[in-house]
Amino acid sequence: MWKKEDAKPEGVSGNSTTPVNAATLSSSATASTPSISSATPSPSRVAACISQGIKIKGEVTGSEDLFVDGVVEGKLSLTTNSCLTVGPNGHVKADVLAREVIVRGKIEGKVIGRDKVQLWSTGQVTGEVQTDRLAIEDGALLRGKVEAGRQATKNPEIKASAATASATSKATDTTSLSSGTAAN
């Protein structure tokens, strides 16, 4: 149950005349410090933030997770295992590239999520979406072209060479069939 004394900061005790409580507080704070530092995410997983009221025009690149609750216009590209989250107040008018894209606000442009794109119920995407996995909640808005699944990541050159190889094998099959027919 919540008590008014529980809402006070750790450094302020409700009963300042008892030194035992102060000693207990300092020893518990020291004991909990190692567990807090081990529970915090590693620096590579700490998300950078473009908060509400900030507007960026241009190219944004990075290798960390990014939370956008402001406005970004231009190009937004996150490398490696980075995740882009567009907050409920965020508005991105840019081509977006990240491993994972979570949309709770608005994106206008091409969205490429190498692994996954999630549209929350408040999310809106206008443009093209390319990803391996796509999740859309009820109430989300998606207008544009969608390419989802493993085939979206294949190179066009690979597809062309596969088509050429299959056409060559069919031609070889017909040649052997004709020569077999001529022999009979």
N, C-alpha and C positions, 0 to 999 in steps of 0.2 A: 504494500500500500504506500502511496506517495505521501510524504510528510513535508512540511515547509522546510525543515532542517535539511532534508535530502537535496533540496534544490540549491543549497549554498555551495560555492566553490570549495574544492578540497582544502585549500590553504586556510579557509575561514572555518573555525569550529563554532558550534552553537554555544558552547560553554567554555569561555576562555580562562576560567579560574583553575581548571584541572590540567596540570602538566602531563598527566598520563595520556589523555586524549591526543595532545599535540605530539607526543612521542609515538603513539600508535599511528597517527596520521603520517608522520614523516617516514616511519619504517614501512608502512604499507605502500606509500608512494614510491619509495626506493625499491621495494620488492616488485612492484608492478611495472616499473620502468623497463626492465629487460623484456617482459612479455609484450609490452606495447610496441617496442621497437621491432620485435620479431614478427608481430602481427601486421605491421604496416607493409603495404606492397613495396616491391623493389622499385628503385628510381625509374626503371624503364617502363613500368606500368602506371606511373603517375600521370594523370591526364592534364594537359595544358588547357587553358580556358580562355575563350573569347566571350566575355560576359555581355549581358544586355547593356545597350548604350554604346557599344564599341562597333565601329564600321571600318572594314578593311577592304580596300580596292587593290587588286593586283594578284600576285601569285603567292600562295601559302604552301610551303613544303615542310615536312618534318618526319621524324621517325618515332614519335611518341603518340600516345592516344590524345585526341583533341575533342573538347567539348565546346560547341559553338552555340551561344545563346544570343549572339548579336547578329550583325549583318556582314556577310563576306561576298564580294563580287570579284569574279576573275577566274582563277584556277586554284583548286585545293587538292594537293597530292600528298598522301601519307605512305611511307615506304614500310617495308618489313611486316611486322605483325601488329600494325597500328589499327586502332579502331576510331572511327569518327562518329560522334554523337551530335546530332543537331537537336538542341533543346526546344522546349515548347515555344519559346520566344525567338528562336533562331530562324534566320532567313538567308539561304545560300543561293546566290545566282552565279553558279560556277559549274564547271566540269569537275567531278569529284572522283578520286581514286583512293581506295583504302582496302585493307583486308576485310574489314567489317564496317558496315554503315548502318547506323541506327537513326531513324528519322522520327522525331517527335514534333518538329516544326515544318518548315517549307524548304524544298530544294527545287530550283529551276535549272535544268541542264542535264548533262549525261552523267549517270551514276554508275561507277564500276566498283562493285564489291567483290574482291577476288574470292572470298569465302562465303559471305552472307550479307543480305540486305534485309533489314527489318523495318516495317512501317507500323508504327504504333497508331492507336485510334485517332490521335491528334495530328498524325503525319500527313504531309501532302508532297507528292513528287510529280512534277511536270517535265517530261523529257524521256530520255532513253535510260533503261536499267539493264545492266548486264551483271550476272552473278551465277554462282553455282547453286545457292539456296536462297529462296525468297519467302519471307513471312509477312503476311498482311493481316492486321487486326481489323475487326469490324469498325467501320467509321473512317478508316483511312482512305485517302484519295490518291489514285495513281492514274495519270493521263500520259499516254505515250507508248513507246515500243518496249517490249520486255523480252529479254533472252535469258532464260534460266535453265540451269542444268549443266552437266559436265561438258557438253558439246560447245558451249559458248566460249570455252577457253582454248579450243583448238585453233591452230594457225590455218589461214586459208591456203598456204602453200602445202601443208600436209594433206588437206582435203584434195587439192588439185593433183598431187602426186599419187594419192590413193585411187582417184578416179582414172588417171592415166594407166596405172598398173592394172586395174580391173579391165579396162578397155583392151589393153595389150593381151591379157590372158584370154579374153573372149575371142580375139582375132586369132590367136594361136590355136584355140580349140576348134574354130571353124575350119582352119587350114588343115588340121589333122583329120577332121571329119570329111572334108572334100577329098583328100588324098585317099582316105580309106574307101570312099564310095567309088572313086575312079578305079581302084584295084579290083573291086568286085565286078 
